[in-house]
Amino acid sequence: MTEPVGRLTAYEVLTAPVTVLVGHFGSGKSEIAVNLAFGWRDRGAEVTVIDLDLVKPYFRSRLLRDEMQERGIVVSVPENDRFYADLPILVPEARGAVGQAVAGGRRVILDVGGSEVGSRVLGSLPGLGNPALTDVLFVVNGNRPFAEDPPAVVAMLRDIESVSKLRVTGLVANTHLMEETTPDIVAAGIDLAGAVAQATGIPIRFWAMLDRLAGAAPAVNHRGLPWLPLTRLITPPLSLRPHGSRRRSSVV
């Protein structure tokens, strides 16, 4: 991935061993989860990804299970015929995520289902309330329903906090239109996240953008924030893979 010289990335600023990703349906949580997993693994970290998306069958981080396991990333998902099930199946490893991270010196990433429905599962997991151990990141994508303006985003954020029994510790600016994303769309998304930060007092931890747009990054008003260059890795069934992307797992 391309990383402009002198710019901090998400990998340097996320210091807690556990990263929890929450947000609207389709905000890009799973894509961020697998990119962070590969990125931290490239930097020598031991990484575990726990797929807690109990809501929808597509765009889950588990679709990259084979690719992640080949790189030595531990992937905790339902097994066998439950792998693709659109059912609320909670893997046992999720309950020991914080202890696993602290005891084993691992990076643990929890990819959580969309909206307050998907985040309800977090209330049953112990040890996630300590901000020194857990970053709870709300992914802001202004091109999703009910996320078009700051009040709508704040309302969803507060709903997620209420049902998950956790406080969001940071925002991720990830407004995009997949392959149709432009620098202007990214800049507008950073502005939206900035307005949410001002309304809530929750800081923007980083912004994300497809690494193929890295050459246009200087034109984006990124406010000096750290960034996460994204390689699009997860694609829906029957769609073509983006040129140069890793092979993705088959979907039935």
N, C-alpha and C positions, 0 to 999 in steps of 0.2 A: 504494500500500500504506500502511496505517496504521502510524505509528511513534510510540509514546508519547514525549512530550516528556522530554528529559533522559536517555533510555536509549540506551546505545551499541548499535549494530547490528553484524552480521557485517562489513558493508562498511568500518567503521572499524578493526576489529581484525585483519583479514586483510591484512597488509602485504606479504607475499611476492608476487612477480608471477605465480607458478604455484600453482594450487590443485588438488590431487589428492584425489578423493573415493573412498573405499573402504568396504567393509562387507559385511554380510549381503545375500543376495538380498532385494529388496523393502524395503530399509531406508529408501529415499527419496533415494538419491544423485542420481538423474537429476532429480527435482523440485527439489532444492536447486541442482543445477548450472544449470538454466535460470533459476531465480529469481535466482541470483547474476549470471548473464549479463545479464539484463534490468536488474537493479538497478544494476550497475556501468555499463552503457551509459547508463542514465538520469542517472548522475552524471558523464557525459562521458568515460568511459574507452573506449579501443579494446579490444575483447574478441574472443577466439577460444575456441570450444568444440570440443574434440576428443572424439568419442564413441569410447571404448575398450571399450564393452560388447560383448564378443565372445561372450557366453554365451546371451542370450535375446532374442527378437525384439520383445517388448513392453516398454513403460515405458522406452524409450530416449530420451535427450535429442534424438536425431536426428529424432524425430517432430515437433519444433517447428522444423525447419530453415527452412521458408518464413517463418515468423513472425520468427525471429531474423535471417535475412538481410534482411528488409524493414527491420529496425531498424539495419542496418549491422554486425551481429555476424557474424564469420567462423565458419563451421561446417565442420569437417573430418570427413567421413564417406565410406564407400564410395559410389561413384556408380552411376547407371544401374540395371541389374537386380540389382546387389549391395547396393543400399540397404537392402532388407528381408531380405536373406539371413541365415539363422541359421548363419553360418559365421565362423570365426576370421580375419577380414580386418582387417589393421592398416594404417591409412592412413599414407602416407609422412610426412605433416606431423607425426605424433606424435614422430618421432625428433628433430626439431629444436625441440621445444616450448619448452625453457628458453632456447635461443639466440634464438628468435623473441621471447620475452617481454622478455628483457634488451635486445636490439638495437633492438626496435621500440617499447619502452615500453608493451607490451600487457599486459592481463590474460589469462592462458591458464588455462582450466578443463579438467581431464581427468576425464571421467565414466567410471569403471572398472566392469567387470562384478562381479557379486556373489561373495563368499567368496574363498577362496584361489585357486580355479580362474580367476576373472576377473582377479585381481590378478597372475597369473603374467606377463602381458604387460609389466608395469612393469619387470621385471628386464632387459628388452632395450632399454630407453630410456635414453639417456645424460643425465647432468646433473641428475637428480632428487634426488640425495643431499645437496645443500647446503641446510640449513634456512633460510638467509638468502634463498634463491631460491624454495624450494618448501615449501608447507604440505601435509603429507600428513594428511588428516582422516578419521578413522574414524567413520562415522555409526552411532550406537547407536539401534536401535529394538527395545525389549523385547517387542514383539508379533510378532516373527518367530521361526520355528523356530530352535532352538539359540542363542537370545539371551535366554532367560527370566530368567537370573540372572547376577550378576557373573562367576562362574567360567566360564560358557559364553561370555560376551562376550569375556573376556580370552583364552580359548583360541583363538577365531576371530581376534582381533586379532594374536596371536602367530603364528598360521599364515600370515596375510596378510603380516606382516613377513618371515617366513622365505622365502616363495616370491617376493615382490616385491623382496627385497634392499633394502628401505627401512625406515626407522624412522617409525612414526606420530608426528606432532608435536602432534596435538590431537584432541579428541573433539567430536562434535556430538550433542547430545541431541535426538533426533527420534522419540521414541516416539509413535505415532499409530494411529488406526483410520480413516484417510481421513475421509470425511464424518461418521463417528460419533465423531470425537475430541471429548473433553471436557477442561476444564481439569484435572480430577483425573488423567486419563490422561497429560497433559503433565507434571504435577508428579511423578507416579510415574516417568516416563522420566528426568526430571532427577535424581531420587534414584538411579536405576540408573546413569546416567552418572557421578554423583558417586562411587558405590562403585567403579566401574571406574577412575576417576581416582585414587582412594586406593590401589587395589591395584597400579597400574602406574606412578604418578607422572606420567602424561600429563594435562595440563590440559584442562578443558572450554573450548573456544574460544567456542562459542555454543550456544544452544538455538533450536529452530525450532517454529513453530506457525502454523496457518492464520490469515491475517489477519482472517478473519470472526470469530475468537474474541478479537480484540484487546481488546474491551471487558472481557473476563474476565481479561486478563493480570494485573491487580493482585492477583487472588486466587491466582495461581500462585506458589508458593515458588520463585522463579527464582534465588535466592542472589545477586542483583545481577549475574548474568551477562549479557553481550550477547545479543541475540536476532536471529533472522531471521524476519520476517513472510513467510509463504508464501501465494502465490496458486496454487491447484491448476491446473496447466496441462496436464499429461500425463494422458490418460485411455485406458483400454484400448479395443480395437475393439468396436464395437456398443454402447458405453455412452453415456449422455447426458452432455453437457458440463455441468459445474457452472454455475449461473446467474451471468452476468457474466464468465465466463472468456473468454480469447482463443480465436479459432478455432484448432483444431489441424489439423495436416496429415492428409490421408487415409491410411488404412492398407489395404493389399490383403491 
